[in-house]
Amino acid sequence: MKILIYSANYAPEPTGIGKYSGEMAEWLAARGHDVRVVAAPPYYPNWEVAPGFRGLRYTRETRQGVDVWRAPLWVPKQPGGLKRVLHLLSFAFTSAPLMLRQLGWQPDVVLTVAPAMACAPMGWLTARLCGAQAWLHVQDFEVDVAFRMSLLKGRWAQALALWAERRVLRAFDKVSSISAKMVERLRQKGVSPEAIEFFPNWVDVDGVTPLSQASSYRAEWGIAPTQRVLLFSGTWGAKQGLMNIPAVARALAHRTDLTFVICGDGVMRPQLESACADLPNVQLRPLQPQARLGELLGLADVHLLTQSSDAEDLVLPSKLTGMLSSGRPVIATCHEGTEIAQIVSHCGLVVPPDDAAALAQAIETLVDAPHRCRLMGEQARLHAESALARDPILARWALRAEQAVGAALPVVGLRPRREP
């Protein structure tokens, strides 16, 4: 099966949508599928184009059997509002010629990953012109998030954006999303039930496992064996509600046995650095190599999953899969009844967003109950193994894609890779 993946973000980002697009493409290629990707140069989450990709130029590379075509885009230094829209539109414009170049290749499936929804029309058009299945995968409802978080404003602008989004969603043969709540939102936006697919984010449960000994990061970062580590690892953006962490660290400064580690990068870096400058119990650390993800997540005694209430059920944080696979409990800031709360309630604690006092109390509750922590961690790992394992999820997607295009392949996702 020939599969064209259209995703602004693509590996080697160690977290987020780019990571999932990259893992998916390489997994499919390793199982005999012919995979091409049209993407932007690496720029996320630092919001800066990576060295070697700068300048207004197109590039082409091969990564683990995947043919990757990259188009330039404009990356603002301070993304937000109109700048973010223009940023996404710039990639939709520059990537259009690359998508049209794929018509001669004749893909069977064109999978467009949103964000960016601005790319969806070109993904749909490419599929239609070459007779492929048009599949849209929604990682977050960026239009809803933008207006709810006041990144974009205006009643008429919102009405126009939502109208355009509905038209785009209904045009695709298949539309998938990553959580039950988000699938339900697709129905509310008028997508036909027959077109909707549940396609959750996944984790490599063999690559991220509970550690049997102390993480090597403890020695590297000078964290004593007696310290309990509260870890946030992921993108530093407005949706993450990160300013709760320095507030809680300040409130718990009397607990000399606690260390807060905030690992990642993103547009919130200046605010975090300022808020944590006088906090000796907080460490800010940069993104770590993907190969060491298991060691990093195993550093946590408790994972912190902070999130803005404005993004609830419009996005399911991708970082949650790794947290659960690491076999550590999670404290999530969200409202009861949300999908995050439903998942975390079995393997951690849920507190209201933007309630530093409740978050501090939850942290003390868990770190002072090691037996409870261990049991919750075991439940987290069981959920990852049963519901989030990578191979079954990707094999199921490949099966649904092949059924959609009518490919006559007997067993999908289990074939050995063909040697050239």
RAGIBEL-V557247 format. One record per residue. N is the residue number from 1. RES is the residue in three letters. SS is DSSP state (helix for helix, strand for strand, loop for the rest). BURIAL is + if it has 16 or more other C-alpha atoms within 10 Angstrom, else -. D_FIRST is the distance of its C-alpha to the first C-alpha in whole Angstrom. Layout:
((N;RES;SS;BURIAL;D_FIRST) (N;RES;SS;BURIAL;D_FIRST))
//
This chain:
((1;MET;loop;+;0) (2;LYS;strand;+;4) (3;ILE;strand;+;6) (4;LEU;strand;+;10) (5;ILE;strand;+;13) (6;TYR;strand;+;16) (7;SER;loop;+;19) (8;ALA;loop;+;22) (9;ASN;loop;+;23) (10;TYR;loop;+;21) (11;ALA;loop;+;22) (12;PRO;loop;+;24) (13;GLU;loop;+;26) (14;PRO;loop;+;27) (15;THR;loop;+;27) (16;GLY;loop;+;26) (17;ILE;helix;+;23) (18;GLY;helix;+;22) (19;LYS;helix;+;22) (20;TYR;helix;+;20) (21;SER;helix;+;17) (22;GLY;helix;+;18) (23;GLU;helix;+;17) (24;MET;helix;+;14) (25;ALA;helix;+;12) (26;GLU;helix;+;14) (27;TRP;helix;+;13) (28;LEU;helix;+;10) (29;ALA;helix;+;10) (30;ALA;helix;+;12) (31;ARG;loop;+;10) (32;GLY;loop;+;8) (33;HIS;loop;+;5) (34;ASP;strand;+;6) (35;VAL;strand;+;8) (36;ARG;strand;+;11) (37;VAL;strand;+;14) (38;VAL;strand;+;17) (39;ALA;strand;+;20) (40;ALA;strand;+;24) (41;PRO;loop;+;26) (42;PRO;loop;+;27) (43;TYR;loop;+;30) (44;TYR;loop;+;30) (45;PRO;loop;+;32) (46;ASN;loop;+;35) (47;TRP;loop;+;34) (48;GLU;loop;+;35) (49;VAL;loop;+;32) (50;ALA;loop;-;32) (51;PRO;loop;-;34) (52;GLY;loop;-;32) (53;PHE;loop;+;30) (54;ARG;loop;-;33) (55;GLY;loop;-;34) (56;LEU;loop;-;32) (57;ARG;loop;-;30) (58;TYR;loop;+;26) (59;THR;strand;-;24) (60;ARG;strand;-;21) (61;GLU;strand;-;21) (62;THR;strand;-;18) (63;ARG;strand;-;18) (64;GLN;loop;-;17) (65;GLY;loop;+;14) (66;VAL;strand;+;13) (67;ASP;strand;+;14) (68;VAL;strand;+;17) (69;TRP;strand;+;19) (70;ARG;strand;+;22) (71;ALA;strand;+;24) (72;PRO;loop;+;28) (73;LEU;loop;+;30) (74;TRP;loop;+;33) (75;VAL;loop;+;34) (76;PRO;loop;-;37) (77;LYS;loop;-;40) (78;GLN;loop;-;41) (79;PRO;loop;-;38) (80;GLY;loop;+;39) (81;GLY;loop;-;39) (82;LEU;helix;-;39) (83;LYS;helix;+;38) (84;ARG;helix;+;35) (85;VAL;helix;+;34) (86;LEU;helix;+;34) (87;HIS;helix;+;32) (88;LEU;helix;+;29) (89;LEU;helix;+;30) (90;SER;helix;+;30) (91;PHE;helix;+;27) (92;ALA;helix;+;25) (93;PHE;helix;-;27) (94;THR;helix;+;27) (95;SER;helix;+;23) (96;ALA;helix;+;23) (97;PRO;helix;-;23) (98;LEU;helix;+;20) (99;MET;helix;+;18) (100;LEU;helix;+;19) (101;ARG;helix;-;18) (102;GLN;helix;+;15) (103;LEU;helix;+;15) (104;GLY;helix;-;15) (105;TRP;helix;-;12) (106;GLN;loop;+;10) (107;PRO;loop;+;8) (108;ASP;loop;+;6) (109;VAL;strand;+;8) (110;VAL;strand;+;11) (111;LEU;strand;+;13) (112;THR;strand;+;16) (113;VAL;strand;+;19) (114;ALA;strand;+;22) (115;PRO;loop;+;25) (116;ALA;loop;+;25) (117;MET;helix;+;25) (118;ALA;helix;+;26) (119;CYS;helix;+;23) (120;ALA;helix;+;21) (121;PRO;helix;+;23) (122;MET;helix;+;21) (123;GLY;helix;+;18) (124;TRP;helix;+;18) (125;LEU;helix;+;20) (126;THR;helix;+;17) (127;ALA;helix;+;14) (128;ARG;helix;-;17) (129;LEU;helix;-;18) (130;CYS;helix;+;14) (131;GLY;loop;+;14) (132;ALA;loop;+;11) (133;GLN;strand;+;12) (134;ALA;strand;+;14) (135;TRP;strand;+;14) (136;LEU;strand;+;18) (137;HIS;strand;+;18) (138;VAL;strand;+;22) (139;GLN;loop;+;24) (140;ASP;strand;+;27) (141;PHE;loop;+;29) (142;GLU;helix;+;30) (143;VAL;helix;+;32) (144;ASP;helix;+;34) (145;VAL;helix;+;35) (146;ALA;helix;+;36) (147;PHE;helix;+;39) (148;ARG;helix;-;39) (149;MET;loop;+;40) (150;SER;loop;-;42) (151;LEU;loop;+;40) (152;LEU;loop;+;40) (153;LYS;loop;-;43) (154;GLY;loop;-;44) (155;ARG;helix;-;44) (156;TRP;helix;-;43) (157;ALA;helix;-;40) (158;GLN;helix;+;39) (159;ALA;helix;-;39) (160;LEU;helix;-;37) (161;ALA;helix;-;34) (162;LEU;helix;-;34) (163;TRP;helix;-;34) (164;ALA;helix;-;31) (165;GLU;helix;+;29) (166;ARG;helix;-;29) (167;ARG;helix;-;28) (168;VAL;helix;+;25) (169;LEU;helix;+;24) (170;ARG;helix;+;25) (171;ALA;helix;+;23) (172;PHE;loop;+;19) (173;ASP;loop;+;17) (174;LYS;strand;+;17) (175;VAL;strand;+;19) (176;SER;strand;+;19) (177;SER;strand;+;22) (178;ILE;loop;+;23) (179;SER;loop;+;26) (180;ALA;helix;-;28) (181;LYS;helix;+;31) (182;MET;helix;+;28) (183;VAL;helix;+;26) (184;GLU;helix;-;30) (185;ARG;helix;+;30) (186;LEU;helix;+;27) (187;ARG;helix;-;29) (188;GLN;helix;-;32) (189;LYS;loop;+;31) (190;GLY;loop;-;30) (191;VAL;loop;+;26) (192;SER;loop;+;25) (193;PRO;helix;-;25) (194;GLU;helix;-;22) (195;ALA;helix;+;20) (196;ILE;strand;+;21) (197;GLU;strand;+;19) (198;PHE;strand;+;21) (199;PHE;loop;+;19) (200;PRO;loop;+;22) (201;ASN;loop;+;22) (202;TRP;loop;+;22) (203;VAL;strand;+;24) (204;ASP;loop;+;24) (205;VAL;loop;+;26) (206;ASP;loop;-;27) (207;GLY;loop;-;27) (208;VAL;loop;+;30) (209;THR;loop;+;32) (210;PRO;loop;+;36) (211;LEU;loop;-;38) (212;SER;loop;-;41) (213;GLN;loop;-;43) (214;ALA;loop;-;44) (215;SER;loop;+;41) (216;SER;helix;-;42) (217;TYR;helix;-;42) (218;ARG;helix;+;45) (219;ALA;helix;-;47) (220;GLU;helix;-;45) (221;TRP;loop;-;46) (222;GLY;loop;-;50) (223;ILE;loop;+;49) (224;ALA;loop;-;52) (225;PRO;loop;-;51) (226;THR;loop;-;53) (227;GLN;loop;-;51) (228;ARG;strand;+;49) (229;VAL;strand;+;46) (230;LEU;strand;+;44) (231;LEU;strand;+;41) (232;PHE;strand;+;39) (233;SER;strand;+;36) (234;GLY;strand;+;34) (235;THR;strand;+;34) (236;TRP;loop;+;37) (237;GLY;loop;+;37) (238;ALA;helix;+;39) (239;LYS;helix;+;37) (240;GLN;helix;+;37) (241;GLY;loop;+;41) (242;LEU;loop;+;42) (243;MET;helix;+;46) (244;ASN;helix;+;46) (245;ILE;helix;+;46) (246;PRO;helix;+;49) (247;ALA;helix;+;51) (248;VAL;helix;+;51) (249;ALA;helix;+;51) (250;ARG;helix;+;54) (251;ALA;helix;-;55) (252;LEU;loop;+;55) (253;ALA;loop;-;56) (254;HIS;loop;-;59) (255;ARG;loop;-;57) (256;THR;loop;-;57) (257;ASP;loop;-;54) (258;LEU;strand;+;51) (259;THR;strand;+;49) (260;PHE;strand;+;47) (261;VAL;strand;+;44) (262;ILE;strand;+;41) (263;CYS;strand;+;39) (264;GLY;strand;+;36) (265;ASP;strand;+;37) (266;GLY;loop;+;37) (267;VAL;loop;+;39) (268;MET;loop;+;41) (269;ARG;helix;+;42) (270;PRO;helix;-;46) (271;GLN;helix;-;47) (272;LEU;helix;+;46) (273;GLU;helix;-;48) (274;SER;helix;-;51) (275;ALA;helix;-;51) (276;CYS;helix;+;50) (277;ALA;loop;-;53) (278;ASP;loop;-;56) (279;LEU;loop;-;54) (280;PRO;loop;-;54) (281;ASN;loop;+;52) (282;VAL;strand;+;49) (283;GLN;strand;+;47) (284;LEU;strand;+;44) (285;ARG;strand;-;41) (286;PRO;loop;-;39) (287;LEU;loop;+;35) (288;GLN;loop;-;34) (289;PRO;loop;-;32) (290;GLN;helix;-;28) (291;ALA;helix;-;29) (292;ARG;helix;-;33) (293;LEU;helix;+;31) (294;GLY;helix;+;32) (295;GLU;helix;+;36) (296;LEU;helix;+;36) (297;LEU;helix;+;35) (298;GLY;loop;+;38) (299;LEU;loop;+;40) (300;ALA;loop;+;41) (301;ASP;loop;+;43) (302;VAL;strand;+;42) (303;HIS;strand;+;39) (304;LEU;strand;+;40) (305;LEU;strand;+;38) (306;THR;loop;+;40) (307;GLN;loop;+;38) (308;SER;loop;+;40) (309;SER;helix;+;41) (310;ASP;helix;+;39) (311;ALA;helix;+;36) (312;GLU;strand;+;36) (313;ASP;loop;+;33) (314;LEU;loop;+;32) (315;VAL;strand;+;30) (316;LEU;loop;+;29) (317;PRO;loop;+;30) (318;SER;loop;+;27) (319;LYS;helix;+;30) (320;LEU;helix;+;31) (321;THR;helix;+;28) (322;GLY;helix;+;30) (323;MET;helix;+;33) (324;LEU;helix;+;33) (325;SER;helix;+;31) (326;SER;loop;+;34) (327;GLY;loop;+;36) (328;ARG;loop;+;39) (329;PRO;strand;+;40) (330;VAL;strand;+;39) (331;ILE;strand;+;42) (332;ALA;strand;+;40) (333;THR;strand;+;42) (334;CYS;loop;+;41) (335;HIS;loop;+;42) (336;GLU;loop;-;42) (337;GLY;loop;-;40) (338;THR;loop;-;37) (339;GLU;helix;+;34) (340;ILE;helix;+;35) (341;ALA;helix;+;38) (342;GLN;helix;-;37) (343;ILE;helix;+;35) (344;VAL;helix;+;37) (345;SER;loop;+;40) (346;HIS;loop;+;39) (347;CYS;loop;+;39) (348;GLY;strand;+;41) (349;LEU;strand;+;43) (350;VAL;strand;+;43) (351;VAL;strand;+;45) (352;PRO;loop;+;46) (353;PRO;loop;+;44) (354;ASP;loop;+;47) (355;ASP;loop;-;49) (356;ALA;helix;+;50) (357;ALA;helix;+;53) (358;ALA;helix;-;51) (359;LEU;helix;+;48) (360;ALA;helix;+;51) (361;GLN;helix;-;52) (362;ALA;helix;+;49) (363;ILE;helix;+;49) (364;GLU;helix;-;52) (365;THR;helix;-;51) (366;LEU;helix;+;48) (367;VAL;helix;+;50) (368;ASP;loop;-;53) (369;ALA;loop;-;51) (370;PRO;helix;-;49) (371;HIS;helix;-;49) (372;ARG;helix;+;47) (373;CYS;helix;+;45) (374;ARG;helix;+;44) (375;LEU;helix;+;43) (376;MET;helix;+;41) (377;GLY;helix;+;39) (378;GLU;helix;+;39) (379;GLN;helix;+;37) (380;ALA;helix;+;35) (381;ARG;helix;+;33) (382;LEU;helix;+;33) (383;HIS;helix;+;31) (384;ALA;helix;+;29) (385;GLU;helix;+;28) (386;SER;helix;-;28) (387;ALA;helix;-;26) (388;LEU;loop;+;25) (389;ALA;strand;+;23) (390;ARG;helix;+;20) (391;ASP;helix;+;18) (392;PRO;helix;-;18) (393;ILE;helix;+;18) (394;LEU;helix;+;14) (395;ALA;helix;+;13) (396;ARG;helix;-;15) (397;TRP;helix;+;13) (398;ALA;helix;+;9) (399;LEU;helix;+;11) (400;ARG;helix;-;12) (401;ALA;helix;+;9) (402;GLU;helix;+;7) (403;GLN;helix;-;11) (404;ALA;helix;+;11) (405;VAL;helix;-;9) (406;GLY;loop;-;10) (407;ALA;loop;-;7) (408;ALA;loop;-;10) (409;LEU;loop;-;9) (410;PRO;loop;-;12) (411;VAL;loop;-;12) (412;VAL;loop;+;10) (413;GLY;loop;+;11) (414;LEU;loop;-;13) (415;ARG;loop;-;12) (416;PRO;loop;-;14) (417;ARG;loop;-;12) (418;ARG;loop;-;13) (419;GLU;loop;-;16) (420;PRO;loop;-;16))
//
